[in-house]
Amino acid sequence: MDDYWKQLRWIANRRAWVAISGDIKIIVSENTYDQHLKAHFARLGVGCQTWYKIMQDAHDEWQRQRDITAQLETDLDYWQNLKEPGIQLISLVQLSKK
């Protein structure tokens, strides 16, 4: 038997989870699966969130970090006043006179 079916697999057109154990086919309705999955997560003390919620939270955090990064990138006074070897300040006025 194919190992693929040795765990529950979502079958969209049946709206059910299906697996095969030896000579037994196991079919679990979507609602029953969801109930047991939520209970399993709860027993383990893990929050159960949808893929969309996880991705939305990740996007929100990425956007927050991007906004903070943009603040630093646009604070040119900050960069101009640092005295570090990795920063060069070049007068464009002097360059244009050459």
Rosetta constraint file for C-alpha pairs under 8 A:
AtomPair CA 2 CA 6 HARMONIC 7.63 0.50
AtomPair CA 5 CA 9 HARMONIC 7.08 0.50
AtomPair CA 5 CA 18 HARMONIC 7.60 0.50
AtomPair CA 5 CA 19 HARMONIC 4.96 0.50
AtomPair CA 5 CA 20 HARMONIC 5.39 0.50
AtomPair CA 5 CA 21 HARMONIC 7.96 0.50
AtomPair CA 6 CA 19 HARMONIC 5.82 0.50
AtomPair CA 6 CA 20 HARMONIC 5.71 0.50
AtomPair CA 6 CA 21 HARMONIC 6.33 0.50
AtomPair CA 7 CA 18 HARMONIC 7.80 0.50
AtomPair CA 7 CA 19 HARMONIC 5.35 0.50
AtomPair CA 7 CA 20 HARMONIC 7.41 0.50
AtomPair CA 8 CA 17 HARMONIC 5.52 0.50
AtomPair CA 8 CA 18 HARMONIC 5.01 0.50
AtomPair CA 8 CA 19 HARMONIC 4.56 0.50
AtomPair CA 9 CA 17 HARMONIC 5.15 0.50
AtomPair CA 9 CA 18 HARMONIC 5.21 0.50
AtomPair CA 9 CA 19 HARMONIC 6.31 0.50
AtomPair CA 10 CA 15 HARMONIC 7.37 0.50
AtomPair CA 10 CA 16 HARMONIC 6.02 0.50
AtomPair CA 10 CA 17 HARMONIC 4.52 0.50
AtomPair CA 10 CA 18 HARMONIC 6.50 0.50
AtomPair CA 11 CA 15 HARMONIC 5.92 0.50
AtomPair CA 11 CA 16 HARMONIC 5.59 0.50
AtomPair CA 11 CA 17 HARMONIC 5.91 0.50
AtomPair CA 11 CA 18 HARMONIC 6.87 0.50
AtomPair CA 12 CA 16 HARMONIC 6.82 0.50
AtomPair CA 15 CA 29 HARMONIC 6.78 0.50
AtomPair CA 15 CA 30 HARMONIC 5.90 0.50
AtomPair CA 16 CA 27 HARMONIC 6.49 0.50
AtomPair CA 16 CA 28 HARMONIC 5.54 0.50
AtomPair CA 16 CA 29 HARMONIC 4.52 0.50
AtomPair CA 16 CA 30 HARMONIC 4.96 0.50
AtomPair CA 17 CA 26 HARMONIC 7.99 0.50
AtomPair CA 17 CA 27 HARMONIC 5.69 0.50
AtomPair CA 17 CA 28 HARMONIC 5.00 0.50
AtomPair CA 17 CA 29 HARMONIC 6.33 0.50
AtomPair CA 17 CA 30 HARMONIC 6.72 0.50
AtomPair CA 17 CA 33 HARMONIC 7.38 0.50
AtomPair CA 18 CA 25 HARMONIC 7.10 0.50
AtomPair CA 18 CA 26 HARMONIC 5.52 0.50
AtomPair CA 18 CA 27 HARMONIC 4.59 0.50
AtomPair CA 18 CA 28 HARMONIC 6.36 0.50
AtomPair CA 19 CA 25 HARMONIC 5.85 0.50
AtomPair CA 19 CA 26 HARMONIC 5.14 0.50
AtomPair CA 19 CA 27 HARMONIC 6.75 0.50
AtomPair CA 20 CA 24 HARMONIC 5.67 0.50
AtomPair CA 20 CA 25 HARMONIC 4.43 0.50
AtomPair CA 20 CA 26 HARMONIC 5.93 0.50
AtomPair CA 21 CA 25 HARMONIC 6.36 0.50
AtomPair CA 21 CA 26 HARMONIC 7.41 0.50
AtomPair CA 28 CA 32 HARMONIC 6.42 0.50
AtomPair CA 28 CA 33 HARMONIC 6.10 0.50
AtomPair CA 29 CA 33 HARMONIC 6.10 0.50
AtomPair CA 30 CA 34 HARMONIC 6.15 0.50
AtomPair CA 31 CA 35 HARMONIC 6.20 0.50
AtomPair CA 32 CA 36 HARMONIC 6.28 0.50
AtomPair CA 33 CA 37 HARMONIC 5.96 0.50
AtomPair CA 34 CA 38 HARMONIC 6.11 0.50
AtomPair CA 35 CA 39 HARMONIC 6.27 0.50
AtomPair CA 36 CA 40 HARMONIC 6.00 0.50
AtomPair CA 37 CA 41 HARMONIC 6.21 0.50
AtomPair CA 38 CA 42 HARMONIC 6.16 0.50
AtomPair CA 38 CA 48 HARMONIC 6.35 0.50
AtomPair CA 39 CA 43 HARMONIC 6.17 0.50
AtomPair CA 40 CA 44 HARMONIC 6.42 0.50
AtomPair CA 41 CA 45 HARMONIC 6.13 0.50
AtomPair CA 41 CA 46 HARMONIC 5.00 0.50
AtomPair CA 41 CA 47 HARMONIC 6.40 0.50
AtomPair CA 41 CA 48 HARMONIC 6.21 0.50
AtomPair CA 42 CA 46 HARMONIC 5.82 0.50
AtomPair CA 42 CA 47 HARMONIC 6.90 0.50
AtomPair CA 42 CA 48 HARMONIC 7.89 0.50
AtomPair CA 49 CA 53 HARMONIC 6.17 0.50
AtomPair CA 49 CA 54 HARMONIC 6.53 0.50
AtomPair CA 50 CA 54 HARMONIC 6.36 0.50
AtomPair CA 51 CA 55 HARMONIC 6.11 0.50
AtomPair CA 52 CA 56 HARMONIC 5.95 0.50
AtomPair CA 53 CA 57 HARMONIC 6.10 0.50
AtomPair CA 54 CA 58 HARMONIC 6.16 0.50
AtomPair CA 55 CA 59 HARMONIC 6.03 0.50
AtomPair CA 56 CA 60 HARMONIC 6.06 0.50
AtomPair CA 57 CA 61 HARMONIC 6.19 0.50
AtomPair CA 58 CA 62 HARMONIC 6.12 0.50
AtomPair CA 59 CA 63 HARMONIC 6.06 0.50
AtomPair CA 60 CA 64 HARMONIC 6.14 0.50
AtomPair CA 61 CA 65 HARMONIC 6.23 0.50
AtomPair CA 62 CA 66 HARMONIC 6.08 0.50
AtomPair CA 63 CA 67 HARMONIC 6.08 0.50
AtomPair CA 64 CA 68 HARMONIC 6.32 0.50
AtomPair CA 65 CA 69 HARMONIC 6.07 0.50
AtomPair CA 66 CA 70 HARMONIC 6.10 0.50
AtomPair CA 67 CA 71 HARMONIC 6.31 0.50
AtomPair CA 68 CA 72 HARMONIC 6.60 0.50
AtomPair CA 69 CA 73 HARMONIC 6.17 0.50
AtomPair CA 70 CA 74 HARMONIC 6.03 0.50
AtomPair CA 71 CA 75 HARMONIC 6.23 0.50
AtomPair CA 75 CA 79 HARMONIC 6.91 0.50
AtomPair CA 76 CA 80 HARMONIC 5.92 0.50
AtomPair CA 77 CA 81 HARMONIC 6.03 0.50
AtomPair CA 78 CA 82 HARMONIC 6.54 0.50
AtomPair CA 79 CA 87 HARMONIC 7.78 0.50
AtomPair CA 80 CA 89 HARMONIC 7.08 0.50
AtomPair CA 82 CA 87 HARMONIC 7.55 0.50
AtomPair CA 83 CA 87 HARMONIC 7.30 0.50
AtomPair CA 91 CA 95 HARMONIC 6.67 0.50
AtomPair CA 92 CA 96 HARMONIC 6.21 0.50
AtomPair CA 93 CA 97 HARMONIC 6.62 0.50
AtomPair CA 94 CA 98 HARMONIC 6.87 0.50
